């Protein structure tokens, strides 16, 4: 069979008959689960469910891969089955150990565990080579000397059949000799390939004598210089599935036309196990791109600061942005599993993280664009501690104490010298409440004599309006967040927007390269924000809701005395509004 012939995993790990304790309401609702349910009822695959997640280690995983991870591991969990992590490492020219490590980190972070079932396509190179030799002996594969350009020309089109290669009818002996010499490194890259002998007139272009092996004289990150020929994905993938006794090989829709080829290899190699391929719609998000090639170009050409740039749709980028694995799994559940491609509104992803953080994130006050306020009738040198809820959504989270003093900071946008009629924030002669504190009134505006810029507000406070105290008849419509100037903690805050300006950056109708559609305002950095006392102890990865601003996370760039925060999402909930309109 292959390297796993003596270690075929089964759903029953304990050696005794086991029964699922999951109820129907706990099982996923999608067409693949329906297929699995029917297979189990029919006793197919000896009652086993075994899936796999097979990434190519040529880049970092993105949110689309998260959907596949959740689907493959989730279906296995829901049906008391198993799921492998297998790296499709058949192209050493683009693969790196860095990508292998990042993929394993991402899968674990999302909350899934492949246990001992970590495999690589390179584990099977010997067996795949032996099977290729057998296909040659069976008259089903041949060495072809056509160049890549000639091969494309011979292949034909969707409306015209292909032409047979002039090397198609070489003898078995000649093909075996040439293939062995390819393996030995006797020929240059691109000079010869091994092709399957199927049908050059097939209406499915994938069946027109596809390439099985190509010469690639590059070191492999696991096998070193041992191999000078490497199998193609369409050949290695189904046979790797068979060697691992996979029952349900779940791929995205672009592989639907490859399924006949998948089945051809399973049938003609005559593997012990016969997995079946199923296709589902890949995830597309507006205002972003999902092509790994394009994401790699963004990184290598310096358009972003790395694979984990918080503007990137990579899992590592979302993690650095502040997204939680729970929110991403919730998002994947909500979008479901479909048979047709569509584009999901990124507002739904933002809705999921808001829903998650609304329950878990502590509330703090942070002033992003500080405007100084001096309360003239508050005694100089006096300071008092005020009690504030940590999170009103979770009362068990308790309260904290924050300092209040004569000099404060409020947001510049919370003051207008000549406000419109329904402006309920601070203005000359107007009153507002400071969150958790007192009602104040603006008495005077101080400006820079040269620029006419407002630099300070002089206000008074009503000591009888302390939050939580008796303030009969003293009601105001506006409540502002604030921080004590002498106790404030300085921080850098990074505000992120969509990476691309158009909703569909993959649309080539305008003739522009996708890099020309990048949003120039996708990142704004505010260097001197003021946070409430106590935030200096924040550590990388901690998430907060900045009152009236949005959800923020401490970035890994944070150092002692130099806090850096990323905005995860603003408070504006577009998806909820869309749902109400619908």
Phi, psi and omega per residue, in radians:
X1 nan -1.429 -3.075
X2 -3.055 -2.982 -3.064
X3 -1.106 -0.267 -3.103
X4 -1.912 0.261 -3.015
X5 -1.107 -0.426 -3.134
X6 -1.790 0.149 -3.102
X7 -2.430 0.832 3.128
X8 -1.257 2.051 -3.115
X9 -1.293 2.618 3.077
X10 -2.233 2.866 3.135
X11 -1.245 -0.419 -3.140
X12 -1.603 1.741 -3.040
X13 -1.530 -0.287 -3.030
X14 -1.647 -0.124 3.116
X15 1.566 -0.190 3.106
X16 -2.054 2.853 -3.127
X17 -1.122 2.288 3.133
X18 -2.167 2.651 3.121
X19 -2.215 2.476 3.124
X20 -1.146 2.410 3.087
X21 -1.720 0.049 -3.110
X22 -1.361 2.456 3.064
X23 -1.526 2.889 -3.141
X24 -1.034 -0.582 -3.113
X25 -1.223 -0.325 -3.134
X26 -1.578 -0.235 -3.127
X27 -1.359 2.602 3.095
X28 -1.044 2.619 3.096
X29 -1.913 1.716 3.080
X30 -2.861 2.919 -3.029
X31 -1.180 -0.490 3.113
X32 -1.243 -0.690 3.056
X33 -1.082 -0.650 3.085
X34 -1.075 -0.707 3.098
X35 -1.109 -0.799 -3.138
X36 -1.092 -0.738 3.128
X37 -1.049 -0.755 3.121
X38 -1.153 -0.684 3.116
X39 -1.106 -0.745 3.134
X40 -1.135 -0.710 3.135
X41 -1.113 -0.618 -3.128
X42 -1.468 -0.060 3.141
X43 1.318 0.330 -3.133
X44 -1.208 2.590 3.136
X45 1.016 0.521 3.135
X46 0.988 0.532 3.108
X47 1.348 0.212 -3.130
X48 -1.600 2.614 2.922
X49 -2.214 2.037 -3.085
X50 -2.428 1.995 -3.128
X51 -1.956 -3.141 3.088
X52 -2.678 2.648 2.982
X53 -1.972 2.002 -2.974
X54 -2.010 1.201 -3.091
X55 -1.288 2.645 2.983
X56 -1.578 2.228 -3.072
X57 -1.421 1.040 3.138
X58 -2.054 0.314 3.134
X59 3.002 -3.132 3.124
X60 -1.529 2.629 3.120
X61 -1.251 2.615 3.095
X62 -2.088 -3.092 -3.040
X63 -1.061 -0.508 3.071
X64 -1.136 -0.678 3.065
X65 -1.149 -0.578 3.118
X66 -1.046 -0.670 3.090
X67 -1.071 -0.760 3.134
X68 -1.165 -0.697 3.100
X69 -1.067 -0.866 -3.131
X70 -1.082 -0.647 -3.129
X71 -1.217 -0.880 -3.079
X72 -1.170 -0.853 3.125
X73 -1.231 -0.648 -3.125
X74 -1.141 -0.742 3.113
X75 -1.122 -0.686 3.112
X76 -1.111 -0.803 3.140
X77 -1.102 -0.739 -3.069
X78 -1.187 -0.375 -3.072
X79 -2.050 0.431 3.122
X80 0.924 0.685 -3.121
X81 -1.925 -2.807 -3.095
X82 -2.248 2.695 3.060
X83 -2.395 2.251 3.111
X84 -1.627 2.691 2.858
X85 -1.876 2.038 -3.124
X86 -2.251 2.183 3.126
X87 -1.508 2.212 3.078
X88 -1.500 1.311 -3.026
X89 -1.709 1.129 -3.095
X90 -1.882 0.115 -3.135
X91 -2.353 1.439 -3.043
X92 -1.116 -0.250 -3.130
X93 -1.191 -0.351 -3.084
X94 -2.122 -0.007 -2.986
X95 -1.825 2.550 -3.120
X96 -2.482 2.652 3.092
X97 -1.074 -0.573 3.097
X98 -0.962 -0.723 -3.118
X99 -1.249 -0.645 3.073
X100 -1.027 -0.866 -3.105
X101 -1.105 -0.709 -3.111
X102 -1.160 -0.654 -3.137
X103 -1.137 -0.782 3.123
X104 -1.100 -0.688 3.104
X105 -1.095 -0.737 -3.110
X106 -1.144 -0.751 -3.127
X107 -1.112 -0.764 3.119
X108 -1.118 -0.746 -3.110
X109 -1.081 -0.622 3.116
X110 -1.219 -0.210 3.042
X111 1.822 0.345 -3.093
X112 -2.057 2.666 -3.057
X113 -2.362 2.114 3.099
X114 -1.498 0.005 3.125
X115 0.953 -2.194 -3.114
X116 -1.553 0.058 -2.990
X117 -1.659 1.094 3.054
X118 -1.838 2.070 -3.088
X119 -2.286 2.872 3.085
X120 -2.347 2.518 3.033
X121 -1.018 -0.551 3.125
X122 -1.140 -0.310 3.034
X123 -1.089 -0.405 -2.968
X124 -1.915 0.195 -3.060
X125 -1.007 -0.738 -3.134
X126 -1.085 -0.826 -3.110
X127 -1.159 -0.704 3.123
X128 -1.096 -0.663 3.095
X129 -1.132 -0.773 3.139
X130 -1.073 -0.701 3.125
X131 -1.182 -0.623 3.082
X132 -1.105 -0.729 3.084
X133 -1.052 -0.719 3.135
X134 -1.136 -0.681 3.091
X135 -1.081 -0.655 3.078
X136 -1.106 -0.813 -3.137
X137 -1.079 -0.554 3.134
X138 -1.443 0.037 -3.129
X139 1.301 0.403 -3.062
X140 -1.979 0.153 3.090
X141 -2.657 2.630 -3.107
X142 -2.625 2.707 3.076
X143 -1.506 2.258 -3.080
X144 -2.061 2.360 -3.101
X145 -1.759 0.067 3.134
X146 -1.105 2.518 3.029
X147 -1.248 2.934 3.136
X148 -1.085 -0.621 3.112
X149 -1.186 -0.734 3.128
X150 -1.160 -0.672 3.129
X151 -1.065 -0.741 3.108
X152 -1.110 -0.695 -3.141
X153 -1.164 -0.684 3.133
X154 -1.269 -0.334 -3.008
X155 -1.225 -0.476 -3.107
X156 1.507 -2.915 -3.106
X157 -2.260 -3.077 3.105
X158 -1.139 -0.418 -3.109
X159 -1.889 -0.195 -3.133
X160 -2.175 2.374 3.125
X161 -1.194 2.786 3.098
X162 -1.418 3.004 3.081
X163 -1.940 2.534 -3.134
X164 -1.237 2.454 3.068
X165 -1.111 2.487 3.086
X166 -1.125 -0.192 -3.139
X167 -1.767 0.096 -3.024
X168 -1.145 -0.508 -3.034
X169 -1.846 0.463 3.002
X170 -1.041 2.710 3.140
X171 -1.270 2.772 3.089
X172 -0.993 -0.748 -3.095
X173 -1.094 -0.751 3.133
X174 -1.156 -0.736 3.121
X175 -1.097 -0.739 3.110
X176 -1.080 -0.743 3.139
X177 -1.114 -0.833 -3.116
X178 -1.133 -0.691 -3.134
X179 -1.155 -0.682 3.085
X180 -1.128 -0.662 3.135
X181 -1.269 -0.552 2.996
X182 -1.049 -0.801 -3.132
X183 -1.089 -0.599 -3.102
X184 -1.389 -0.126 3.088
X185 1.508 0.359 -3.077
X186 -1.294 -0.422 -3.052
X187 -1.939 2.735 -3.126
X188 -1.407 2.807 3.108
X189 -1.051 2.397 3.093
X190 1.454 -0.114 -3.079
X191 -1.435 -0.493 -3.130
X192 -2.618 2.647 3.010
X193 -2.412 2.832 2.980
X194 -1.764 2.250 -3.111
X195 -2.117 2.594 3.014
X196 -1.343 2.509 3.116
X197 -1.727 1.696 -3.060
X198 -2.068 -1.492 -3.052
X199 -2.820 1.845 -3.117
X200 -1.286 -0.143 3.101
X201 -1.804 0.083 -3.110
X202 -1.066 2.424 3.058
X203 -1.145 -0.317 3.089
X204 -1.645 1.934 -3.064
X205 -1.032 -0.465 -3.135
X206 -1.162 -0.338 -3.107
X207 -1.630 0.007 -3.121
X208 -1.499 1.335 3.092
X209 0.849 1.108 -3.099
X210 -1.159 2.707 3.103
X211 -1.293 2.339 3.079
X212 -1.758 -0.712 -3.107
X213 -2.383 2.538 2.998
X214 -2.279 2.758 3.112
X215 -1.455 2.227 -3.131
X216 -2.550 1.777 -3.035
X217 -1.604 1.164 3.118
X218 -2.322 2.487 -3.135
X219 -1.163 2.497 -3.138
X220 -1.713 2.513 -3.049
X221 -1.192 -0.220 3.107
X222 -2.062 -0.616 -3.054
X223 -1.804 -0.008 3.097
X224 1.130 -2.298 -3.097
X225 -1.732 0.273 -3.064
X226 -1.127 -0.688 -3.054
X227 -1.916 2.383 3.078
X228 -2.005 -0.051 3.006
X229 -2.205 2.553 -3.101
X230 -2.344 2.479 -3.133
X231 -1.282 2.625 3.058
X232 -1.398 2.757 -3.106
X233 -0.986 -0.822 -3.063
X234 -1.082 -0.436 3.092
X235 -1.513 -0.820 -3.045
X236 -1.248 -0.612 -2.997
X237 -1.130 -0.956 -3.117
X238 -1.111 -0.623 -3.109
X239 -1.295 -0.544 3.015
X240 -1.149 -0.732 3.060
X241 -0.990 -0.778 -3.103
X242 -1.134 -0.722 -3.128
X243 -1.164 -0.478 3.128
X244 -1.637 0.099 3.114
X245 1.022 0.663 3.086
X246 -1.176 2.423 3.124
X247 -1.724 -0.674 -3.080
X248 -2.254 1.827 -3.125
X249 -1.617 1.838 -2.970
X250 -1.772 2.086 -3.093
X251 -2.208 2.946 3.066
X252 -1.484 2.906 -2.933
X253 -1.037 -0.467 -3.109
X254 -1.140 -0.227 3.115
X255 -1.668 0.082 -3.128
X256 -1.063 -0.723 3.134
X257 -1.256 -0.196 3.113
X258 -1.574 -0.177 -3.066
X259 -1.035 -0.739 3.080
X260 -1.017 -0.619 3.096
X261 -1.218 -0.712 3.053
X262 -0.935 -0.873 -3.114
X263 -1.157 -0.621 -3.134
X264 -1.068 -0.767 3.130
X265 -1.142 -0.738 3.123
X266 -1.063 -0.751 -3.098
X267 -1.260 -0.694 -3.022
X268 -1.506 -0.395 3.015
X269 -1.460 -0.354 3.115
X270 1.043 1.038 3.124
X271 -1.318 2.746 -3.141
X272 -1.160 -0.746 3.128
X273 -1.802 2.509 -3.080
X274 -2.140 1.472 3.115
X275 -1.193 2.817 3.107
X276 -2.189 2.456 -3.113
X277 -1.622 2.404 3.073
X278 -2.242 2.497 -3.076
X279 -2.038 2.496 3.067
X280 -2.334 2.846 -3.098
X281 -1.247 2.313 3.088
X282 -1.249 2.881 3.131
X283 -1.562 2.224 2.988
X284 -2.119 2.310 3.105
X285 -2.006 2.469 3.066
X286 -1.266 2.802 -3.133
X287 1.100 0.356 3.108
X288 -2.657 3.022 3.052
X289 -2.133 2.601 -3.111
X290 -2.000 -0.052 3.116
X291 -1.208 2.166 3.128
X292 -1.110 -0.560 3.097
X293 -1.089 -0.762 -3.135
X294 -1.232 -0.665 3.105
X295 -1.129 -0.683 3.114
X296 -1.131 -0.671 3.112
X297 -1.110 -0.690 3.110
X298 -1.041 -0.680 -3.128
X299 -1.281 -0.903 -3.013
X300 -1.229 -0.467 3.134
X301 -1.647 0.079 3.000
X302 1.369 0.301 3.099
X303 -1.276 -0.440 3.048
X304 -2.237 3.015 -3.013
X305 -1.606 0.117 3.122
X306 2.577 3.054 3.128
X307 -1.067 -0.481 -3.111
X308 -1.723 0.302 3.030
X309 -0.996 2.263 -3.087
X310 -1.065 -0.176 3.064
X311 -1.515 -0.237 -3.086
X312 -1.376 2.606 3.078
X313 -1.445 0.172 3.092
X314 -1.172 2.688 3.100
X315 -1.087 -0.683 3.115
X316 -1.169 -0.602 3.076
X317 -1.182 -0.745 3.095
X318 -1.125 -0.664 3.115
X319 -1.107 -0.776 3.122
X320 -1.192 -0.573 3.090
X321 -1.102 -0.470 3.117
X322 2.062 0.046 3.110
X323 -1.151 2.622 3.116
X324 -1.788 2.664 3.067
X325 -1.066 -0.579 3.128
X326 -1.095 -0.721 -3.130
X327 -1.165 -0.684 -3.138
X328 -1.212 -0.699 3.089
X329 -1.130 -0.688 3.091
X330 -1.087 -0.738 3.108
X331 -1.052 -0.801 -3.139
X332 -1.108 -0.640 3.079
X333 -1.134 -0.725 -3.058
X334 -1.205 -0.664 -3.099
X335 -1.321 -0.368 3.040
X336 1.264 -3.021 -3.104
X337 -2.138 2.006 -3.063
X338 -2.047 2.977 3.121
X339 -1.771 -0.109 3.140
X340 -2.181 2.446 3.108
X341 -1.180 2.510 3.058
X342 -2.712 2.981 3.128
X343 -1.924 2.253 -3.125
X344 -1.640 2.405 3.100
X345 -1.217 2.210 -3.130
X346 -1.074 -0.313 3.090
X347 -1.072 -0.498 3.107
X348 -1.193 -0.705 3.080
X349 -1.080 -0.740 3.120
X350 -1.153 -0.638 3.090
X351 -1.057 -0.722 -3.101
X352 -1.135 -0.697 -3.133
X353 -1.267 -0.597 3.069
X354 -1.104 -0.767 3.136
X355 -1.030 -0.711 -3.116
X356 -1.242 -0.850 -3.061
X357 -1.303 -0.413 3.092
X358 -1.014 -0.565 -3.125
X359 -1.505 -0.560 -2.971
X360 -1.890 -0.357 -3.019
X361 -1.470 2.275 3.054
X362 -1.224 2.498 3.091
X363 -1.510 2.376 3.044
X364 -2.430 2.846 3.091
X365 -1.795 2.259 -3.139
X366 -2.447 2.289 3.137
X367 -1.857 1.946 -3.037
X368 -1.400 -0.636 3.100
X369 -2.158 1.545 -2.950
X370 -1.194 2.408 2.962
X371 -2.227 2.159 -3.042
X372 -1.294 2.415 3.085
X373 -2.180 2.218 3.066
X374 -1.953 2.103 3.133
X375 -1.587 1.764 -2.935
X376 -1.144 -0.548 -3.109
X377 -1.670 0.185 3.025
X378 -1.611 2.262 -3.028
X379 -0.990 2.345 3.082
X380 -1.126 2.457 3.126
X381 1.416 -0.148 -3.137
X382 -1.489 2.574 3.081
X383 -2.596 2.451 3.080
X384 -2.340 2.737 -3.139
X385 -1.777 2.291 -3.134
X386 -1.990 2.501 -3.107
X387 -1.623 2.241 -3.090
X388 -2.233 2.473 3.060
X389 -1.159 2.442 3.052
X390 -1.303 -0.708 3.112
X391 -2.774 1.868 -3.106
X392 -1.111 -0.329 3.109
X393 -1.307 -0.414 3.133
X394 -2.295 1.508 -3.084
X395 -0.962 -0.494 -3.130
X396 -1.166 -0.205 3.114
X397 -1.276 -0.215 3.011
X398 1.427 -2.771 -3.086
X399 -2.300 3.003 3.067
X400 -2.436 2.861 3.130
X401 -1.908 2.297 3.106
X402 -2.194 2.604 -3.074
X403 -1.466 2.524 3.064
X404 -2.180 2.335 -3.106
X405 -2.542 -3.058 -3.028
X406 -1.159 -0.630 -3.095
X407 -1.901 2.252 -3.060
X408 -2.300 2.979 2.945
X409 -2.119 2.389 2.948
X410 -2.174 3.016 3.113
X411 -1.274 2.441 3.078
X412 -0.996 -0.668 -3.113
X413 -1.222 -0.210 3.138
X414 -1.521 0.142 3.080
X415 -2.326 2.377 3.012
X416 -2.356 2.306 -3.117
X417 -1.288 -0.570 3.123
X418 -2.295 1.348 -2.970
X419 -1.359 2.713 2.992
X420 -1.249 3.028 -2.984
X421 -1.028 -0.732 -3.058
X422 -1.762 0.530 3.063
X423 -1.522 1.904 -3.010
X424 -1.759 0.315 3.078
X425 -1.729 -2.716 -3.000
X426 -1.462 2.456 3.105
X427 -2.683 2.852 3.134
X428 -0.951 2.198 3.134
X429 1.385 -0.014 -3.116
X430 -1.748 2.794 -3.130
X431 -2.042 2.590 3.006
X432 -2.496 2.836 3.017
X433 -1.719 2.400 2.979
X434 -1.509 2.256 -3.054
X435 -0.860 2.125 3.080
X436 1.253 0.135 -3.054
X437 -2.283 -2.112 -2.985
X438 -2.062 2.946 2.946
X439 -1.498 2.317 3.100
X440 -2.150 2.789 3.135
X441 -2.283 2.338 -3.141
X442 -1.375 2.129 -3.110
X443 -1.846 -0.540 -3.043
X444 -2.688 2.561 3.116
X445 -1.979 2.178 3.130
X446 -1.798 2.247 -3.104
X447 -2.125 2.758 3.005
X448 -1.280 2.193 -3.048
X449 -1.092 -0.531 -3.066
X450 -1.512 -0.717 -3.035
X451 -1.789 -0.200 -3.072
X452 1.139 0.289 3.121
X453 -1.350 2.423 3.088
X454 -1.288 2.142 -3.091
X455 -2.032 -0.257 -3.085
X456 -2.848 2.588 3.044
X457 -2.057 2.395 3.030
X458 -1.818 2.184 -3.052
X459 -2.306 2.949 2.969
X460 -2.173 2.774 3.116
X461 -2.185 2.741 3.086
X462 -1.800 1.885 -3.072
X463 -1.118 -0.256 3.137
X464 -1.521 0.025 -3.064
X465 -1.898 0.400 3.131
X466 -0.996 2.349 -3.100
X467 -0.968 2.278 -3.132
X468 1.580 -0.207 -3.140
X469 -1.675 -2.989 -3.141
X470 -1.488 2.149 3.138
X471 -2.462 1.013 -3.063
X472 -1.028 2.292 3.079
X473 1.279 0.072 -3.098
X474 -1.897 1.470 3.140
X475 -2.044 2.429 3.080
X476 -2.324 2.722 -3.050
X477 -1.518 -0.407 -3.064
X478 -1.843 2.438 3.033
X479 -2.233 2.204 -3.090
X480 -1.971 2.608 2.970
X481 -1.523 2.831 -2.999
X482 -2.843 2.942 2.966
X483 -2.504 2.638 3.082
X484 -1.255 2.205 -3.057
X485 -1.065 -0.726 -3.068
X486 -1.357 -0.231 3.141
X487 -1.960 -0.002 -3.024
X488 -1.164 2.587 3.102
X489 -1.880 2.183 -3.115
X490 -1.402 2.535 3.135
X491 -2.680 2.718 2.952
X492 -1.636 2.362 3.131
X493 -2.152 2.291 3.140
X494 -1.914 2.126 -3.135
X495 -1.809 2.143 -3.068
X496 -1.891 2.461 3.026
X497 -2.100 -2.958 3.107
X498 -1.074 2.485 -3.138
X499 -1.206 -0.533 -3.136
X500 -2.073 2.622 3.133
X501 -1.359 -0.874 3.136
X502 -1.306 2.670 -3.121
X503 -1.144 -0.565 3.137
X504 -2.142 1.448 -3.091
X505 -1.180 -0.273 3.111
X506 -1.387 -0.165 -3.138
X507 -1.245 2.079 -3.077
X508 -1.694 0.161 -3.055
X509 -1.078 -0.509 -3.098
X510 -1.494 -0.011 3.085
X511 1.347 0.081 -3.125
X512 -1.616 2.506 2.994
X513 -1.172 2.624 -3.064
X514 -1.070 -0.468 3.139
X515 -1.235 -0.313 3.100
X516 -1.414 -0.074 -3.107
X517 -1.838 0.152 3.120
X518 -1.115 2.508 -3.140
X519 -1.403 2.002 -3.118
X520 -1.166 -0.257 -3.134
X521 -1.871 0.424 -3.103
X522 -1.249 -0.262 3.097
X523 -2.447 2.207 3.014
X524 -2.174 2.293 -3.106
X525 -1.951 2.180 3.081
X526 -1.932 2.074 -2.902
X527 -1.618 -0.282 -3.033
X528 -2.314 1.024 3.087
X529 -1.420 2.717 -3.120
X530 -2.077 2.127 -3.092
X531 -1.942 2.756 -3.125
X532 -1.165 2.756 -3.134
X533 -0.990 2.454 3.139
X534 1.794 -0.333 -3.102
X535 -1.284 -0.211 3.103
X536 -1.122 -0.303 -3.141
X537 -1.557 0.056 -3.105
X538 -1.138 2.549 -3.119
X539 -2.126 2.789 -3.100
X540 -0.925 2.303 3.111
X541 1.670 -0.245 3.108
X542 -1.223 2.413 -3.102
X543 -2.004 2.504 -3.124
X544 -2.455 2.761 2.859
X545 -1.763 2.030 2.987
X546 -1.390 2.065 -3.050
X547 -0.906 2.224 3.084
X548 1.216 0.098 -3.071
X549 -2.017 -0.706 -3.068
X550 2.449 -2.927 3.131
X551 -1.807 2.401 -3.040
X552 -2.339 2.703 3.115
X553 -2.310 2.579 3.080
X554 -1.310 2.146 -3.096
X555 -1.387 2.641 3.087
X556 -1.062 -0.300 3.088
X557 -1.218 -0.176 -3.135
X558 -1.033 2.375 3.083
X559 -2.310 2.843 3.107
X560 -0.941 2.156 -3.139
X561 1.423 0.048 -3.123
X562 -2.457 1.431 -3.133
X563 -1.329 2.441 3.062
X564 -2.293 2.247 3.137
X565 -2.109 2.487 2.975
X566 -1.849 2.376 2.999
X567 -1.398 2.173 3.133
X568 -1.331 -1.019 3.060
X569 -2.638 2.628 2.993
X570 -1.285 3.018 -3.123
X571 -1.320 -0.411 -3.117
X572 -1.001 2.204 -3.031
X573 -1.911 1.490 -3.092
X574 -1.111 -0.719 -3.055
X575 -1.114 -0.701 3.123
X576 -1.086 -0.666 3.111
X577 -1.156 -0.688 3.122
X578 -1.093 -0.744 3.139
X579 -1.077 -0.725 -3.126
X580 -1.137 -0.711 3.123
X581 -1.127 -0.627 -3.131
X582 -1.225 nan nan
